[in-house]
Amino acid sequence: MSLSADQVAIIKQTVPVLQDHGVAITTCFYSNMLSTVPSLNSVFNHANQLSGAQAKALANSLYAYASYIDDLGVLNPLVERICQKHVSLYVQPEQYDLVGSCLLAAMKEVLGNALTSEIHTAWAVAYRQLADLMIGREAQLYKEEDEWTDWRDFVIARKVPETAEVTSFYLEPRTKNGERKPPLPSYHPGQFISVRMDVPQLKYLQPRQYSLSDAPRTEYYRVSVKRDSGLDPLHPDAPQYPGFISNILHDNKQVGDVIQVSHPAGDFFVDVAQELDKKRPLVLISAGVGLTPLLSMLKSLVESGSTQPISWIHATRNSSVQAFAGVVRDITQRSENVHAVVFNKFPSEGRDIRGVHYDHVGRMSLDKLDKERDLFLDRSDTEYYICGPESFMADMQETLVQYGVNPERVKFEVFGTGAMPNN
């Protein structure tokens, strides 16, 4: 059943209502749904529930859907990102019915009589339209994964500290004694996997997404995880919501332990074969642990013999927390087509040498870079990949657009609730 012209108009008229009451509706929705069906707590990030980030993200999505209900093509990137995350969590079609009924009930509970029967019906049809679109796309994605359509057990084969904050976990498929480990499915550099494990203090499983931080290998997947303290550096007085999974991985999980893993997914990646053919410049911009998907891209391209110009632009708080600095320096020394620029906010006197360990002091500012050598702004085909804190990515994207870069050539990875503040 598709929306009628009158129903489209009704949905558009509810945009101001969602602007004012969207978060209240989605907060009510999550509270009611998770108390009614506790098993769904194993699907949603508990820290994001506590902080309210999940409710805000859903409210923003509803607002965007209503705003563009007559031009849904604008939302294709957002829908694709959500579908990719859904398949990494193995969301099933029947769960959409439950979500829809709980969402409409939350609208009624918050809006009361203001939710007339006409508005209720219009939103019921609008939700079904979106659900069918997403179910169809997710069915395609599941089909592409052949038989890997549920969580699988993996063993931590190696646990390697990269810095005081970041540790790499090498994950191999769990097999029975004597069984030969099958080669792992490949992936596009930049994609992520979901991991899932029990959180004792919550008494249920929790999933998290982590970028694959190495070039594709047949014998293992590698994720490099930063310990999440839950502190917000922009709002240090705000309540802390420490990352359950990151802290369990760092403190409790050891070599030989088993965790559940999904197949690789995500729409943030480079197609290596395509890049080798096009030979267009790439600019990889990262901050902190946001370098992990970009490192996978860089290593994959270099190992594949890429000759295209590549800029690695990275921001770090200080060298003691800068993961894979030696790996990147080695790549730039061996590859004439790759060069790196590092911003170090607090370089260590006597240890960090300008021109070797870093290039600029302070926060990253694209204004300090050579517009042609570092950013390739003289090329209209340059692609930009950005990963880091949401505010950082928003700033980088805004600056590039101000420089005249087409927004379609700026890609970014968003974890957590899945949307940047200005998107």
C-alpha positions in Angstrom: 0.0 0.0 0.0 1.5 3.3 -1.1 0.8 6.8 0.4 -1.9 8.9 -1.3 -1.3 12.5 -2.1 -3.4 13.5 0.8 -1.4 11.3 3.2 1.9 12.7 1.9 0.5 16.2 2.7 -0.5 15.0 6.2 3.0 13.6 6.9 4.6 16.8 5.8 2.3 18.7 8.2 3.6 16.7 11.1 7.2 17.9 10.6 6.9 20.7 13.2 5.3 18.2 15.6 8.3 15.9 15.2 10.6 18.8 15.7 9.0 19.6 19.0 8.1 16.2 20.3 10.2 13.7 18.3 12.6 12.9 21.2 9.8 12.4 23.6 8.1 10.0 21.2 11.2 8.0 20.5 12.2 7.9 24.2 8.7 6.5 25.0 9.0 4.1 22.1 12.3 2.5 23.3 11.2 2.4 26.9 7.9 0.6 26.1 9.4 -1.7 23.4 12.4 -2.9 25.4 10.3 -3.5 28.6 7.7 -5.4 26.5 10.3 -7.5 24.6 13.4 -7.7 26.8 15.2 -9.9 24.2 15.6 -6.8 22.0 18.0 -5.4 24.6 20.6 -7.7 22.9 20.2 -5.7 19.7 20.4 -2.1 20.9 23.5 -0.4 22.4 22.7 0.0 26.1 25.1 3.0 26.6 23.3 4.9 23.8 20.0 4.1 25.5 21.2 5.5 28.8 22.6 8.6 27.2 19.6 9.3 25.1 21.7 9.3 21.9 19.6 6.4 20.4 16.3 8.2 21.0 17.7 11.4 19.5 19.0 9.6 16.4 15.7 8.0 15.7 13.9 11.3 16.3 16.2 12.9 13.7 15.5 10.0 11.3 11.7 10.4 11.7 12.0 14.1 11.1 14.1 13.6 8.0 11.7 10.9 6.7 8.7 13.3 7.1 10.6 16.2 5.6 11.5 14.3 2.5 8.5 12.0 2.2 7.9 13.4 -1.3 11.6 13.1 -2.3 12.9 9.9 -0.6 15.9 9.7 -2.9 17.6 12.3 -0.7 17.6 9.7 2.1 19.1 6.9 0.1 22.6 7.2 1.8 21.0 7.2 5.3 18.8 4.2 4.5 21.7 2.2 3.1 23.8 2.9 6.2 21.0 1.7 8.4 20.4 -1.4 6.3 24.1 -2.3 6.4 24.0 -2.0 10.2 20.8 -4.0 10.4 22.2 -6.9 8.5 25.3 -6.9 10.7 23.0 -7.4 13.7 20.8 -9.9 11.8 17.6 -7.9 12.1 14.7 -9.9 10.8 11.6 -8.8 8.8 9.1 -9.8 11.5 10.8 -7.4 13.9 9.6 -4.5 11.7 6.0 -5.2 12.6 6.8 -5.0 16.3 8.7 -1.7 15.9 5.9 -0.2 13.8 3.2 -1.0 16.4 5.3 0.3 19.3 6.2 3.5 17.4 2.6 4.3 16.6 1.6 3.5 20.2 4.3 5.9 21.4 3.0 8.6 19.1 -0.4 8.2 20.6 0.9 8.2 24.2 2.8 11.4 23.7 0.5 13.3 21.4 -2.8 12.2 22.8 -5.8 13.4 20.9 -3.6 15.5 18.6 -2.8 12.2 16.8 -6.1 12.0 14.9 -7.2 8.9 13.1 -6.1 10.5 9.7 -2.6 11.2 11.0 -2.4 7.7 12.6 -3.4 6.1 9.3 -1.0 8.2 7.3 2.0 7.3 9.6 1.0 3.7 9.6 1.2 3.6 5.8 4.4 5.7 5.7 6.0 3.3 8.2 5.0 0.3 6.2 6.4 1.9 3.0 9.8 2.5 4.7 9.8 -0.9 6.3 9.2 -2.7 3.0 11.9 -0.7 1.4 14.4 -1.6 4.1 13.3 -5.3 4.3 13.8 -5.6 0.5 17.3 -4.1 0.7 18.3 -6.2 3.6 17.1 -9.3 1.9 19.5 -8.5 -1.0 22.4 -8.0 1.4 21.7 -11.3 3.2 21.6 -13.1 -0.2 25.0 -11.7 -1.0 26.4 -13.3 2.1 25.4 -16.8 1.0 25.2 -18.9 4.1 26.6 -16.4 6.7 23.3 -15.1 8.0 23.7 -15.4 11.7 26.3 -14.9 14.4 29.3 -17.2 14.3 31.8 -18.1 17.0 35.3 -16.7 16.6 38.4 -17.2 18.8 40.7 -14.5 19.9 44.0 -15.8 18.3 46.1 -12.8 19.2 45.7 -9.7 21.5 48.2 -7.0 20.6 48.4 -3.7 22.5 49.0 -0.9 20.0 49.0 2.0 22.5 47.9 2.5 26.1 44.3 3.0 24.7 44.1 0.8 21.6 44.5 -3.0 21.4 44.2 -5.1 18.3 42.3 -8.4 18.3 43.0 -11.0 15.7 39.9 -13.1 15.3 39.8 -16.6 13.7 36.8 -18.9 13.1 36.2 -21.4 15.9 36.5 -25.0 14.7 36.2 -28.4 16.2 39.4 -30.2 17.2 41.3 -31.2 14.1 39.1 -29.4 11.6 40.8 -27.2 9.1 39.8 -23.6 9.3 38.0 -22.4 6.1 39.3 -19.3 4.4 37.4 -16.2 5.6 35.2 -14.3 3.2 36.9 -11.2 1.9 35.6 -7.6 2.4 36.0 -4.1 1.0 38.6 -2.2 2.9 36.8 0.2 5.3 34.0 -2.1 6.2 33.2 -3.3 9.8 32.1 -6.4 11.7 29.8 -6.6 14.6 31.0 -8.4 17.7 28.6 -9.7 20.4 29.3 -10.9 23.9 27.6 -11.3 27.3 27.7 -8.3 29.6 27.3 -9.7 33.1 26.2 -6.4 34.8 23.4 -6.1 32.2 22.5 -9.8 32.1 22.2 -9.9 28.4 24.3 -9.8 25.2 25.5 -6.6 23.7 26.7 -6.0 20.1 29.2 -3.4 18.9 30.6 -2.5 15.4 34.3 -2.2 14.9 36.1 -1.4 11.6 38.4 -4.0 10.2 41.8 -2.5 10.6 43.9 -4.7 8.3 43.9 -5.5 4.6 41.7 -8.5 3.9 43.3 -11.8 5.0 41.9 -15.3 4.6 43.0 -16.5 8.0 41.8 -13.8 10.4 39.8 -10.6 10.9 41.5 -7.8 12.8 39.8 -5.1 14.8 41.7 -2.4 16.8 39.6 -1.3 19.7 40.0 1.9 21.8 39.0 1.6 25.5 35.9 3.8 25.8 35.9 5.7 29.1 32.5 7.3 28.4 33.9 10.8 28.9 32.7 13.5 26.5 35.7 15.9 26.0 33.3 18.6 24.8 31.1 18.2 27.9 33.4 16.9 30.7 30.7 17.4 33.4 28.2 15.2 31.6 27.3 11.8 32.9 29.8 9.0 31.9 28.6 6.0 30.0 31.7 3.7 29.7 31.8 1.4 26.7 30.8 -2.0 28.0 32.2 -4.0 25.2 35.5 -2.1 24.8 36.3 -2.4 28.5 35.4 -6.1 28.5 37.6 -6.8 25.5 40.6 -4.9 27.1 40.2 -6.2 30.6 38.6 -9.6 30.5 38.9 -11.2 27.1 42.1 -13.1 26.5 43.7 -15.3 23.7 41.6 -18.4 23.3 38.3 -16.8 24.4 35.3 -17.0 22.1 33.2 -14.1 21.0 30.4 -13.9 18.4 31.1 -12.2 15.1 29.0 -11.1 12.1 30.0 -11.0 8.5 31.7 -7.8 7.2 29.3 -5.0 6.3 29.1 -1.3 5.7 28.9 1.3 2.9 32.1 3.1 3.8 34.8 1.5 1.7 37.0 1.6 -1.3 36.7 -0.8 -4.2 40.4 -1.6 -4.8 39.9 -2.9 -8.3 38.0 0.2 -9.3 40.7 2.5 -7.7 43.5 0.7 -9.5 41.6 1.3 -12.8 40.7 5.0 -12.2 43.9 6.0 -10.5 42.2 9.1 -9.0 43.8 10.8 -5.9 42.5 9.7 -2.5 42.7 11.7 0.7 42.3 9.7 3.9 41.5 12.0 6.9 41.3 10.7 10.4 41.4 11.5 14.1 42.3 9.2 16.9 41.1 5.6 16.5 39.1 6.7 13.4 42.2 5.7 11.5 41.3 2.0 11.6 39.1 1.8 8.4 41.4 4.1 6.6 44.4 2.0 7.5 42.7 -1.0 5.9 42.2 1.1 2.8 45.8 2.3 2.7 47.3 -1.1 3.2 45.0 -2.8 0.7 45.8 -0.2 -2.0 49.5 -0.4 -1.4 49.6 -4.2 -1.3 47.6 -4.2 -4.6 50.3 -2.1 -6.3 48.3 1.2 -6.5 50.2 4.1 -8.0 47.5 6.7 -7.5 48.3 9.7 -5.3 47.3 9.1 -1.7 47.4 11.6 1.2 47.2 10.3 4.8 46.2 13.1 7.1 45.9 12.2 10.7 45.2 14.1 14.0 46.4 12.6 17.3 46.3 13.9 20.9 49.9 12.9 21.4 52.3 10.2 20.1 51.7 7.9 23.0 48.2 7.2 21.9 48.9 7.3 18.1 48.2 3.8 16.9 50.1 2.4 13.8 52.3 5.4 13.5 55.3 3.2 12.6 53.2 1.2 10.0 52.2 4.4 8.2 55.7 5.8 8.2 57.0 2.5 6.8 54.4 2.7 4.0 55.2 6.3 3.1 59.0 5.5 3.0 58.4 2.5 0.6 55.6 4.1 -1.5 56.4 7.2 -3.6 52.7 7.8 -4.3 51.8 8.0 -0.5 52.6 10.8 1.8 51.4 11.6 5.3 50.7 14.7 7.4 50.3 14.4 11.1 48.8 16.9 13.5 50.0 16.4 17.1 48.0 18.3 19.7 50.6 17.8 22.5 53.9 16.7 21.1 56.4 15.3 23.7 59.6 17.4 24.1 62.7 15.3 23.3 60.7 12.4 21.9 58.6 13.7 19.1 60.6 15.2 16.2 58.9 17.6 13.8 59.1 16.4 10.3 59.5 12.8 11.5 56.8 12.1 14.0 54.5 15.0 13.3 54.1 18.0 11.0 51.8 20.4 12.7 51.1 21.2 16.4 47.5 21.5 17.5 44.2 20.4 16.3 43.8 19.5 12.6 43.2 22.5 10.3 42.9 21.8 6.6 43.9 25.5 6.1 47.4 24.5 7.1 47.8 22.0 4.3 49.0 22.5 0.8 45.8 22.6 -1.2 47.3 20.7 -4.2 50.0 18.4 -2.7 48.0 17.4 0.4 44.4 17.8 -0.7 44.6 17.5 -4.5 42.0 20.3 -4.8 43.3 20.8 -8.4 41.7 17.5 -9.3 38.0 17.2 -9.8 38.0 13.5 -9.3 39.7 13.3 -5.9 37.8 11.3 -3.3 37.9 12.1 0.4 37.4 9.5 3.2 36.9 10.8 6.7 36.6 9.0 10.1 36.8 10.2 13.6 34.6 11.9 16.2 31.3 13.2 14.8 32.1 16.9 15.3 35.5 16.4 13.7 34.0 14.8 10.6 31.4 17.5 10.3 34.1 20.2 10.5 36.2 18.4 7.8 33.3 17.9 5.5 32.2 21.5 5.9 35.7 22.8 5.2 36.1 20.7 2.1 32.7 21.8 0.7 33.8 25.4 1.3 36.9 24.7 -0.8 34.6 23.7 -3.6 34.6 20.0 -3.2 31.4 18.3 -4.4 29.8 16.7 -1.2 29.3 13.5 -3.2 33.1 13.0 -3.2 33.3 13.2 0.6 32.6 9.9 2.4 32.5 9.4 6.1 32.0 6.5 8.6 29.6 6.9 11.5 29.2 4.5 14.3 27.2 4.8 17.5 23.7 6.0 16.5 24.6 6.3 12.8 24.2 10.0 11.9 26.4 13.1 12.0 24.9 16.2 13.6 24.7 18.1 10.4 23.2 15.2 8.4 
